[in-house]
Amino acid sequence: MPIRNAAIWIILLVAILLSGFFYFAFKFWPMFQQLMRAKKISYGIFGTLFPLFVTVSIRGEQPYLDDNHWIVILAIWLGVILAVLAIVTAVISWCLSITLVKEDKPVSLWKILLYALPSLIVSFMFLIAFYPGAMTPDSLAQYDQALSHQYTDWHPVVHTMLIGVLLKIWESPAIIALFQIVLISAATGFAGWSLEKARIPQPFIWIALVLFAISPVHAISSITLWKDVAYSAALFLFTLLMFRIVRTSGRVLDKWPFLALYALTGFMVMFFRHNGFPVFLIVTLFILVMYRAHWMRLLPVAAAMILAYQVVIHPVYTKLEVHPSDPQEMLSLPTQQLAAIVTEDGDMTKEQYEYVNRLFPIEKWHEKYNPYSVDSIKFSWGDYDRFVIYDDWGQYGKMYLKLVKQNPGIATSALFKQTSLVWQMNQPNDGYTSKYTTNIYLNNELGLVNKTLNQSLKMRTYEYLKGSDEAILFLWRPAFYTALALLFTYIAYLRNGWRAWLLLLPVALNTGAVFVGIPAQDFRYLLANSMILLPFILISFVKFEPMGVETDD
C-alpha cells in the first residue's frame, strides 16, 4: 500500500520489528567470521539472490508507484531487499546459536504410531465431514479406469491398479481416502521418530506434527482423491529417508530394513506420478556417489528397481494395452508462449501466421488464451489440431524457436505467468490458484455422491477451510513453502556442510519438473513442498554425525 495510506501505528510497529531484526542480524557477524571460506562465499551469494527472489516473489501490482521518480522506486526495492536480508540473517543467527544437547538413548519404533496420531485424527475428522472424500473430473477418470481396467497413461497405471485393488476390498472412494490418510500419517510418524533420534526435544516435535495435522492444506488434501496426494506423501517420506542417510553419514544404508523401506518408498515415487522415475534415479545416483563406501548394498536394490520399472512400462504396459497419454501434456509452456505471441500481435512472418492458424484458428487463440492455464486451448478438441504438431515435430520445433527468438519479451512474460505458481508467493491480480474441493464432482457418470454423516462437523470444517484461506497469507502458494525450505536447508548447510543439500534434492527435482511442464495453477502439483517444511525447520538444528562415528542408528 502507499505509505500515506498506512496508519502511524503500523509504520511504528514495522519500524520496531525491523530494528529488532537488524539487531539480531548484526549478531551474526562473530559467527560469520568463524565460518570456512566456502561458507562465507556462500553467504554472499545466498544473501544476495535469496532476498532478491523473495522481493520479486511477494511483489504486488503497485500501480501507485507508476507516477514516482525512478530513484524512489529503486529506493523502495533496495529497502525491501535489505529488510528481507535482515530478517533472513536474523533467523540464520538465531538458529545457529542453538546447540542441541546430545542424549544417547534408543527410540522405540512404536513411537512412529504415536507420532502419526495428530495427522490421523484430523484427517479422519475431515473424511467424516466430507464423506466419502473429494473428487474432481481427474479423480473420476482414474476411478473409472480402476473399475473398468481400461488404462491410459494419462494417469500412472500402477497407481490406478492400486486403486483397483483397494476398490475390490470396498467399492467406495472412502477406501482410497483412507489409504492416503494412512500413508501421510505414516510419513509424519516416521518424521517424528527420525527427529527424536536426531535429539530434537519432544515438545518441539509435537508442535510441528500438530501444526502439520491442522494445516488446512494437508487436512483437505488427505481426503482428495488425486494421484498427486499419494505421490507427495511418498516424496515426503523419501525426503525423510535422505535425512536418515545424511545424518548417519550413509551408515544406515548397511541395514536391510532401511533398504526395504527405501525400495518401497522409491517404488511409490517412481510409479505414482510420471516425473517420479527421474527423481528417484537422480537422487539414488547422488547417494551412490556421495556415500560410495556403502554402495554395495544399495546398488543391487536400486538396479533391481530400475529394471522393474523398465519391465512394467514396456512389456507389462503392452500386455495391458495401455493407451499412451497425449504428448500435448509436454507442451504446456510452448503452447502458452505461442498463444501470447498471437494474442499480443507479436512479430510473425506470413508462413508462421499460416502455421499457427492451422494449429488453432487465430480467432480461437484470442478467445481461449488464459495466461495462467493451457487447459482452455488443450481441451478445444474440435478446433485445436494437435496433429499439425505430431505429423511433423521438426517443423513445430523450428516454428516455435523462431517465434520465441523474434518475440523474446512476450515469450518470457508468458513463461513467467504460466509458471507463476512455482515461483510467485503473491497471487497475480489477474491470476488464480486452484486450491481445494470438498465434494465429489456433481452429476458424474459414475453416480458417486457425498453423504452427510455429521452436519455440524461438516459446517465447522468448511468454515475452518474458508476462514484460514482468507486469514493466512500465502497459505495456498507453494513458492512460500519452497522459499522457507530453501532457507532452512541453507542453515543446515552452514551447520553441517554441503551434504545437507541432498535433503532438498527430491523436492527440488520435482519442483523443476513441474516448472517445465505445468499446465495450470493447481496447488496439488507441489503439495510435497508444504509437507517438508515443518520437519525441515527442526532439521536445521540437527548436527549430522561425522564419518567414522558409530551411532545407535
C-alpha positions as CSV (number, residue, x, y, z in Angstrom):
1,M,0.0,0.0,0.0
2,P,1.1,3.6,-0.4
3,I,2.8,4.7,2.8
4,R,0.4,7.7,3.0
5,N,-2.5,5.2,3.4
6,A,-0.8,3.4,6.3
7,A,-1.8,4.3,9.9
8,I,1.1,5.7,12.0
9,W,0.9,2.8,14.5
10,I,1.5,0.4,11.6
11,I,4.6,2.3,10.5
12,L,5.9,2.5,14.0
13,L,5.3,-1.3,14.6
14,V,7.1,-2.2,11.3
15,A,10.0,0.1,12.2
16,I,10.3,-1.6,15.7
17,L,10.2,-5.1,14.2
18,L,12.7,-4.3,11.5
19,S,15.0,-2.7,14.1
20,G,14.9,-5.9,16.1
21,F,15.7,-8.0,13.0
22,F,18.6,-5.7,12.1
23,Y,19.9,-6.0,15.7
24,F,19.9,-9.8,15.6
25,A,21.3,-9.8,12.1
26,F,24.4,-7.9,13.3
27,K,24.9,-10.6,15.9
28,F,25.6,-13.0,13.1
29,W,28.9,-11.2,12.4
30,P,31.0,-13.2,15.0
31,M,29.6,-16.4,13.7
32,F,30.3,-15.4,10.1
33,Q,33.9,-14.7,11.0
34,Q,34.3,-18.3,12.2
35,L,32.9,-19.9,9.0
36,M,35.1,-21.5,6.5
37,R,35.9,-19.5,3.4
38,A,33.5,-21.5,1.2
39,K,30.6,-20.8,3.6
40,K,31.5,-17.1,3.7
41,I,31.3,-17.0,-0.1
42,S,28.0,-19.0,0.0
43,Y,26.5,-16.4,2.4
44,G,27.5,-13.6,-0.1
45,I,25.7,-15.5,-2.9
46,F,22.7,-16.6,-0.8
47,G,22.4,-13.2,0.9
48,T,22.1,-11.6,-2.5
49,L,20.0,-13.9,-4.5
50,F,17.5,-15.1,-1.9
51,P,16.3,-11.7,-0.7
52,L,16.0,-10.6,-4.4
53,F,14.0,-13.7,-5.1
54,V,11.7,-13.1,-2.1
55,T,11.2,-9.5,-3.1
56,V,10.2,-10.3,-6.6
57,S,8.1,-13.2,-5.4
58,I,6.0,-11.2,-3.0
59,R,5.7,-8.1,-5.2
60,G,2.2,-6.9,-5.9
61,E,0.9,-4.8,-8.8
62,Q,1.9,-1.5,-7.1
63,P,0.1,0.9,-9.5
64,Y,0.6,3.7,-7.0
65,L,4.4,3.7,-7.8
66,D,3.9,4.4,-11.5
67,D,4.0,8.2,-11.1
68,N,7.1,8.2,-8.8
69,H,10.6,9.0,-9.9
70,W,12.8,6.0,-10.7
71,I,15.0,6.9,-7.8
72,V,12.1,6.5,-5.4
73,I,11.1,3.1,-7.0
74,L,14.8,1.9,-6.8
75,A,15.0,3.0,-3.1
76,I,11.8,1.0,-2.3
77,W,13.2,-2.1,-4.0
78,L,16.5,-1.8,-2.2
79,G,14.7,-1.2,1.1
80,V,12.7,-4.3,0.7
81,I,15.7,-6.4,-0.3
82,L,17.6,-5.1,2.8
83,A,14.7,-5.8,5.1
84,V,14.4,-9.4,3.8
85,L,18.2,-9.8,4.2
86,A,18.0,-8.6,7.8
87,I,15.1,-11.0,8.6
88,V,16.9,-13.9,6.9
89,T,20.2,-13.2,8.6
90,A,18.5,-12.8,12.0
91,V,16.8,-16.2,11.5
92,I,20.2,-17.8,10.5
93,S,21.9,-16.2,13.5
94,W,19.2,-17.4,15.9
95,C,19.2,-21.0,14.6
96,L,23.0,-21.3,14.6
97,S,23.2,-20.0,18.2
98,I,21.2,-23.0,19.4
99,T,23.0,-26.3,20.1
100,L,21.1,-29.5,20.9
101,V,22.0,-31.5,23.9
102,K,23.2,-34.9,22.8
103,E,21.3,-37.7,24.6
104,D,22.3,-41.2,23.6
105,K,19.1,-43.1,24.1
106,P,17.2,-45.5,21.8
107,V,13.9,-44.5,20.4
108,S,11.2,-47.2,20.1
109,L,9.7,-47.9,16.7
110,W,6.3,-47.8,18.4
111,K,6.9,-44.0,18.6
112,I,6.1,-43.9,14.9
113,L,2.5,-44.9,15.6
114,L,2.3,-42.3,18.4
115,Y,3.6,-39.5,16.3
116,A,1.3,-40.5,13.5
117,L,-1.8,-39.8,15.6
118,P,-2.3,-36.0,15.1
119,S,-2.4,-36.3,11.3
120,L,-4.5,-39.5,11.5
121,I,-7.1,-37.9,13.8
122,V,-7.5,-34.6,12.0
123,S,-7.7,-36.2,8.5
124,F,-10.2,-38.8,9.7
125,M,-12.4,-35.9,11.0
126,F,-12.2,-34.3,7.6
127,L,-13.2,-37.6,6.0
128,I,-16.3,-37.8,8.2
129,A,-17.1,-34.2,7.4
130,F,-16.9,-34.7,3.6
131,Y,-17.5,-38.4,3.3
132,P,-16.6,-40.4,1.2
133,G,-14.0,-37.9,0.0
134,A,-13.5,-35.2,-2.6
135,M,-13.2,-35.9,-6.3
136,T,-12.6,-33.7,-9.4
137,P,-13.1,-34.9,-13.1
138,D,-9.4,-36.1,-13.0
139,S,-10.2,-38.2,-9.9
140,L,-13.3,-39.7,-11.6
141,A,-11.5,-40.6,-14.8
142,Q,-8.9,-42.5,-12.9
143,Y,-11.5,-44.1,-10.7
144,D,-13.4,-45.3,-13.8
145,Q,-10.2,-46.8,-15.2
146,A,-9.6,-48.6,-12.0
147,L,-13.0,-50.2,-12.2
148,S,-13.0,-50.9,-16.0
149,H,-9.3,-51.9,-16.3
150,Q,-9.2,-49.9,-19.5
151,Y,-5.9,-48.0,-18.8
152,T,-4.4,-44.9,-20.3
153,D,-1.1,-43.4,-19.4
154,W,-2.8,-40.1,-18.7
155,H,-2.8,-41.4,-15.1
156,P,0.0,-43.5,-13.7
157,V,-1.1,-47.0,-14.4
158,V,0.4,-48.7,-11.3
159,H,-1.3,-46.1,-9.1
160,T,-4.6,-46.7,-11.0
161,M,-4.2,-50.5,-10.5
162,L,-3.6,-49.9,-6.8
163,I,-6.9,-48.0,-6.6
164,G,-8.5,-51.0,-8.4
165,V,-7.1,-53.4,-5.7
166,L,-8.5,-51.1,-3.0
167,L,-11.9,-51.0,-4.6
168,K,-12.0,-54.8,-4.7
169,I,-11.9,-54.6,-0.9
170,W,-14.5,-51.8,-0.6
171,E,-16.0,-50.2,-3.7
172,S,-16.1,-46.7,-2.3
173,P,-14.0,-43.6,-2.7
174,A,-13.6,-43.7,1.1
175,I,-11.1,-46.5,1.0
176,I,-8.8,-44.5,-1.3
177,A,-9.1,-41.6,1.1
178,L,-8.2,-43.9,4.0
179,F,-5.1,-45.2,2.1
180,Q,-4.0,-41.6,1.6
181,I,-4.6,-40.8,5.3
182,V,-2.6,-43.8,6.4
183,L,0.2,-43.0,4.0
184,I,0.5,-39.4,5.1
185,S,0.2,-40.3,8.8
186,A,2.9,-42.9,8.5
187,A,5.2,-40.4,6.9
188,T,4.5,-37.9,9.8
189,G,5.1,-40.7,12.3
190,F,8.4,-41.6,10.7
191,A,9.3,-37.9,10.7
192,G,8.6,-37.6,14.4
193,W,10.6,-40.8,15.2
194,S,13.5,-39.6,13.0
195,L,13.6,-36.2,14.6
196,E,13.6,-37.7,18.1
197,K,16.5,-40.0,17.1
198,A,18.3,-36.8,16.0
199,R,17.9,-35.4,19.5
200,I,15.2,-32.8,18.8
201,P,13.3,-32.2,22.0
202,Q,9.9,-33.9,22.0
203,P,7.8,-30.8,22.7
204,F,9.0,-29.2,19.5
205,I,8.3,-32.4,17.6
206,W,4.8,-32.5,18.8
207,I,4.2,-28.8,18.0
208,A,5.5,-29.4,14.4
209,L,3.3,-32.5,14.0
210,V,0.2,-30.8,15.4
211,L,0.7,-27.8,13.1
212,F,1.2,-30.2,10.2
213,A,-2.0,-32.0,11.0
214,I,-4.2,-29.0,11.4
215,S,-2.9,-27.3,8.3
216,P,-5.9,-26.9,6.0
217,V,-3.6,-27.8,3.1
218,H,-2.7,-31.2,4.5
219,A,-6.1,-32.0,6.1
220,I,-8.3,-31.4,3.0
221,S,-5.6,-32.9,0.6
222,S,-5.5,-36.1,2.5
223,I,-9.2,-36.9,1.6
224,T,-9.0,-35.6,-2.0
225,L,-8.6,-38.4,-4.5
226,W,-5.7,-37.2,-6.6
227,K,-2.6,-39.1,-7.6
228,D,-0.6,-36.0,-6.6
229,V,-1.6,-36.6,-2.9
230,A,-0.2,-40.1,-2.7
231,Y,2.9,-39.1,-4.7
232,S,3.6,-36.1,-2.5
233,A,3.3,-38.3,0.6
234,A,5.8,-40.7,-0.9
235,L,8.1,-37.9,-1.9
236,F,7.8,-36.6,1.7
237,L,8.8,-40.0,3.1
238,F,11.6,-40.3,0.5
239,T,13.0,-36.9,1.7
240,L,12.9,-38.2,5.3
241,L,15.0,-41.2,4.2
242,M,17.5,-38.7,2.8
243,F,17.7,-37.1,6.2
244,R,18.4,-40.5,7.8
245,I,21.2,-41.2,5.2
246,V,22.8,-37.8,5.6
247,R,22.6,-37.7,9.4
248,T,24.3,-41.0,9.8
249,S,26.8,-40.4,7.0
250,G,25.4,-43.2,5.0
251,R,25.8,-45.9,7.7
252,V,22.0,-46.6,7.7
253,L,22.4,-47.9,4.1
254,D,24.1,-51.0,5.6
255,K,20.8,-52.1,7.2
256,W,18.4,-54.2,5.3
257,P,15.2,-52.9,6.9
258,F,16.1,-49.4,5.8
259,L,16.9,-50.6,2.3
260,A,13.5,-52.4,2.2
261,L,11.8,-49.1,3.2
262,Y,13.9,-47.2,0.6
263,A,12.8,-49.7,-2.1
264,L,9.1,-49.4,-1.1
265,T,9.2,-45.6,-1.0
266,G,11.2,-45.4,-4.2
267,F,8.6,-47.7,-5.8
268,M,5.8,-45.2,-4.9
269,V,7.8,-42.2,-6.1
270,M,8.5,-43.9,-9.4
271,F,5.0,-45.2,-10.2
272,F,2.7,-42.6,-8.5
273,R,3.4,-39.8,-11.0
274,H,5.1,-39.7,-14.3
275,N,8.0,-37.4,-13.2
276,G,8.8,-39.7,-10.3
277,F,11.2,-42.0,-12.0
278,P,13.9,-39.3,-12.9
279,V,13.5,-38.0,-9.3
280,F,14.3,-41.5,-7.9
281,L,17.1,-42.2,-10.4
282,I,18.9,-38.9,-9.9
283,V,18.7,-38.9,-6.1
284,T,19.9,-42.5,-6.0
285,L,22.9,-41.7,-8.2
286,F,23.8,-38.8,-5.9
287,I,23.6,-41.1,-2.8
288,L,25.8,-43.8,-4.5
289,V,28.4,-41.1,-5.3
290,M,28.3,-39.2,-2.0
291,Y,28.3,-42.4,0.1
292,R,30.2,-44.7,-2.1
293,A,31.6,-46.5,0.9
294,H,28.2,-48.1,1.4
295,W,27.3,-48.7,-2.3
296,M,27.5,-52.5,-2.2
297,R,24.0,-52.9,-0.7
298,L,22.2,-50.0,-2.2
299,L,23.3,-50.6,-5.8
300,P,21.7,-54.1,-6.3
301,V,18.4,-52.8,-4.8
302,A,18.4,-49.7,-7.0
303,A,19.3,-51.7,-10.1
304,A,16.5,-54.2,-9.4
305,M,14.0,-51.3,-9.1
306,I,15.2,-49.6,-12.3
307,L,14.9,-52.9,-14.1
308,A,11.4,-53.5,-12.6
309,Y,10.4,-50.0,-13.8
310,Q,11.5,-50.8,-17.4
311,V,9.7,-54.1,-17.4
312,V,6.5,-52.5,-16.2
313,I,6.4,-49.6,-18.6
314,H,7.2,-51.8,-21.6
315,P,6.2,-55.5,-21.6
316,V,3.5,-55.1,-18.9
317,Y,2.0,-51.9,-20.4
318,T,1.9,-53.6,-23.8
319,K,0.2,-56.7,-22.3
320,L,-2.4,-54.5,-20.6
321,E,-2.9,-52.5,-23.8
322,V,-2.2,-49.2,-22.0
323,H,-3.1,-46.3,-24.3
324,P,-0.3,-43.7,-24.3
325,S,-1.1,-40.2,-22.9
326,D,-1.4,-37.2,-25.2
327,P,2.0,-35.7,-26.0
328,Q,0.4,-32.3,-25.7
329,E,0.9,-32.7,-21.9
330,M,4.6,-31.9,-22.5
331,L,3.9,-28.7,-24.5
332,S,2.2,-26.5,-22.0
333,L,4.8,-23.8,-21.9
334,P,5.5,-23.7,-25.7
335,T,1.7,-23.6,-26.3
336,Q,1.3,-20.7,-23.9
337,Q,4.2,-18.8,-25.4
338,L,2.7,-19.2,-28.9
339,A,-0.7,-18.1,-27.7
340,A,0.8,-15.0,-26.1
341,I,2.7,-14.1,-29.3
342,V,-0.5,-14.5,-31.3
343,T,-2.8,-12.6,-28.9
344,E,-0.3,-9.7,-28.4
345,D,0.3,-9.2,-32.1
346,G,3.9,-10.4,-31.9
347,D,6.3,-10.4,-34.9
348,M,5.3,-13.2,-37.3
349,T,6.0,-13.9,-40.9
350,K,3.3,-15.0,-43.3
351,E,4.5,-18.6,-43.1
352,Q,4.4,-18.6,-39.3
353,Y,1.0,-17.0,-39.2
354,E,-0.4,-19.7,-41.5
355,Y,1.2,-22.4,-39.4
356,V,-0.3,-21.3,-36.1
357,N,-3.6,-20.7,-37.8
358,R,-3.6,-24.3,-39.0
359,L,-2.8,-25.5,-35.4
360,F,-5.5,-23.4,-33.9
361,P,-7.6,-20.7,-35.8
362,I,-6.3,-17.2,-35.0
363,E,-9.6,-16.1,-33.6
364,K,-9.6,-19.1,-31.2
365,W,-6.2,-18.2,-29.9
366,H,-7.6,-14.8,-28.9
367,E,-10.8,-16.4,-27.4
368,K,-9.2,-19.2,-25.5
369,Y,-5.9,-17.9,-24.2
370,N,-5.6,-17.8,-20.4
371,P,-2.1,-16.6,-19.4
372,Y,-2.2,-19.0,-16.4
373,S,-3.7,-22.2,-17.8
374,V,-3.3,-24.0,-21.0
375,D,-6.4,-26.2,-20.5
376,S,-8.8,-24.0,-22.4
377,I,-6.6,-24.4,-25.5
378,K,-5.5,-28.0,-25.0
379,F,-9.1,-29.3,-24.5
380,S,-10.5,-27.5,-27.5
381,W,-10.8,-30.8,-29.2
382,G,-12.8,-29.7,-32.3
383,D,-10.6,-26.7,-33.1
384,Y,-7.1,-27.4,-31.7
385,D,-5.4,-29.6,-34.4
386,R,-2.6,-31.2,-32.4
387,F,-1.8,-33.5,-35.3
388,V,-0.2,-30.5,-37.1
389,I,2.5,-31.0,-34.4
390,Y,2.5,-34.8,-34.3
391,D,2.8,-35.2,-38.1
392,D,6.0,-33.0,-38.2
393,W,7.7,-32.4,-34.9
394,G,10.7,-30.9,-36.7
395,Q,8.6,-28.1,-38.3
396,Y,6.9,-27.4,-34.9
397,G,10.3,-27.1,-33.2
398,K,11.6,-24.7,-35.8
399,M,8.5,-22.6,-35.8
400,Y,8.4,-22.4,-32.1
401,L,12.1,-21.4,-31.7
402,K,11.9,-18.8,-34.4
403,L,8.8,-17.2,-32.9
404,V,10.4,-17.1,-29.5
405,K,13.6,-15.6,-30.9
406,Q,11.5,-12.9,-32.8
407,N,9.5,-12.1,-29.6
408,P,11.7,-12.7,-26.6
409,G,9.8,-10.2,-24.3
410,I,6.4,-11.7,-25.0
411,A,7.7,-15.3,-24.7
412,T,9.5,-14.6,-21.4
413,S,6.4,-12.9,-19.9
414,A,4.2,-15.8,-20.9
415,L,6.7,-18.2,-19.4
416,F,6.7,-16.5,-16.0
417,K,2.9,-16.1,-16.0
418,Q,2.3,-19.8,-16.7
419,T,4.8,-20.8,-14.1
420,S,3.6,-18.3,-11.5
421,L,2.5,-21.0,-9.1
422,V,6.1,-22.3,-8.8
423,W,7.9,-19.0,-8.1
424,Q,5.5,-16.4,-7.1
425,M,4.2,-16.2,-3.5
426,N,1.8,-13.3,-4.2
427,Q,-1.0,-14.4,-6.5
428,P,-1.2,-12.1,-9.5
429,N,-4.3,-9.9,-9.7
430,D,-5.3,-11.4,-13.0
431,G,-4.3,-14.9,-12.0
432,Y,-5.8,-17.7,-9.8
433,T,-4.8,-20.6,-7.6
434,S,-6.8,-23.9,-7.7
435,K,-6.8,-24.7,-4.0
436,Y,-9.1,-27.5,-2.9
437,T,-12.5,-29.1,-3.3
438,T,-14.8,-30.5,-0.7
439,N,-17.2,-32.6,-2.7
440,I,-17.4,-35.2,-5.5
441,Y,-17.9,-33.6,-8.9
442,L,-21.6,-33.2,-9.3
443,N,-23.8,-35.2,-11.8
444,N,-20.9,-37.5,-12.7
445,E,-21.5,-40.6,-14.8
446,L,-20.4,-43.0,-12.0
447,G,-23.2,-41.8,-9.8
448,L,-20.9,-41.0,-6.9
449,V,-22.2,-38.5,-4.3
450,N,-21.3,-37.2,-0.9
451,K,-23.2,-38.3,2.2
452,T,-23.6,-36.1,5.3
453,L,-22.5,-38.1,8.3
454,N,-22.3,-35.2,10.7
455,Q,-23.8,-31.9,9.6
456,S,-22.3,-29.9,12.5
457,L,-18.8,-31.2,11.9
458,K,-19.2,-30.6,8.1
459,M,-20.2,-26.9,8.6
460,R,-17.4,-26.3,11.2
461,T,-14.8,-27.9,9.0
462,Y,-15.9,-26.0,5.9
463,E,-15.8,-22.7,7.9
464,Y,-12.3,-23.6,9.1
465,L,-11.2,-24.1,5.5
466,K,-12.7,-20.8,4.3
467,G,-11.6,-18.8,7.3
468,S,-8.0,-20.0,7.1
469,D,-7.9,-19.4,3.4
470,E,-8.8,-15.7,4.0
471,A,-6.7,-15.2,7.1
472,I,-3.4,-16.9,6.4
473,L,-1.1,-15.2,3.9
474,F,0.4,-17.4,1.2
475,L,-1.3,-20.5,2.6
476,W,-2.0,-21.9,-0.9
477,R,1.1,-20.6,-2.7
478,P,3.8,-23.3,-3.0
479,A,6.5,-20.8,-3.6
480,F,6.2,-19.7,0.1
481,Y,7.0,-23.2,1.3
482,T,9.7,-23.6,-1.3
483,A,11.5,-20.4,-0.2
484,L,11.4,-21.3,3.5
485,A,12.5,-24.9,2.8
486,L,15.5,-23.4,0.9
487,L,16.3,-21.1,3.8
488,F,16.3,-23.8,6.4
489,T,18.3,-26.2,4.2
490,Y,20.9,-23.4,3.8
491,I,21.0,-23.2,7.7
492,A,21.5,-26.9,7.8
493,Y,24.4,-26.5,5.3
494,L,26.0,-23.8,7.4
495,R,25.8,-26.1,10.5
496,N,26.9,-29.3,8.8
497,G,28.3,-28.9,5.3
498,W,27.5,-29.4,1.6
499,R,25.8,-32.8,2.1
500,A,22.8,-31.1,3.7
501,W,21.7,-30.1,0.2
502,L,20.8,-33.7,-0.5
503,L,17.8,-33.2,1.7
504,L,16.3,-30.7,-0.7
505,L,17.1,-32.6,-3.8
506,P,13.9,-34.8,-4.2
507,V,11.6,-31.8,-3.8
508,A,13.8,-29.6,-5.9
509,L,13.8,-32.1,-8.8
510,N,10.0,-32.4,-8.5
511,T,9.6,-28.6,-8.5
512,G,11.8,-28.3,-11.6
513,A,9.8,-30.9,-13.4
514,V,6.6,-29.0,-12.6
515,F,8.1,-25.7,-13.7
516,V,8.9,-27.1,-17.2
517,G,5.5,-28.8,-17.7
518,I,2.9,-27.0,-15.5
519,P,-0.5,-26.9,-17.3
520,A,-2.5,-24.9,-14.7
521,Q,-2.2,-23.2,-11.3
522,D,-3.1,-26.3,-9.2
523,F,-1.5,-26.3,-5.7
524,R,-1.6,-30.1,-5.7
525,Y,1.3,-30.3,-8.1
526,L,3.6,-29.0,-5.4
527,L,1.9,-30.4,-2.3
528,A,5.1,-32.0,-1.2
529,N,6.7,-28.6,-0.7
530,S,4.4,-27.8,2.1
531,M,4.8,-31.3,3.7
532,I,8.5,-31.0,4.1
533,L,8.6,-27.5,5.6
534,L,8.0,-28.1,9.3
535,P,10.4,-31.1,9.5
536,F,13.0,-29.0,7.7
537,I,12.7,-26.2,10.3
538,L,13.6,-28.7,13.0
539,I,16.3,-30.5,10.9
540,S,18.1,-27.2,10.6
541,F,19.0,-27.5,14.3
542,V,20.5,-31.0,13.9
543,K,24.2,-31.7,13.9
544,F,24.9,-34.5,11.5
545,E,27.2,-37.3,12.6
546,P,30.7,-37.2,11.1
547,M,32.2,-40.1,9.1
548,G,33.5,-43.0,11.2
549,V,31.4,-42.3,14.3
550,E,29.2,-45.1,15.5
551,T,25.6,-44.2,16.5
552,D,22.5,-46.0,17.7
553,D,21.0,-45.8,14.2
